[in-house]
Amino acid sequence: MKNAAMFWVGATTLVLVTVTIMAAMNFPFNWVFYLTVIGQIMIVFMVYRVLTDNYKTEKTFADFYEDHPIGKQEHYR
């Protein structure tokens, strides 16, 4: 993904973690409420940005996982 899409993922995560911390520390309700609404709007925009990102890859499901690549191997039974 481009940096623009990853920026929104990071920013949304930061806002929602901040909401969690503020709720746990008993911040005033209106602060937590408004930041929650902003976080929900950011989630919708983040999903839109990630899904419309112009990302191309040559990998398929046959490549397995990134942390344990097995390549395109033939499976024999």
Secondary structure, DSSP 8 states (H G I E B T S, - for coil): --HHHHHHHHHHHHHHHHHHHHHHTT--HHHHHHHHHHHHHHHHHHHHHHHTS-------GGGEETTEE--S-----
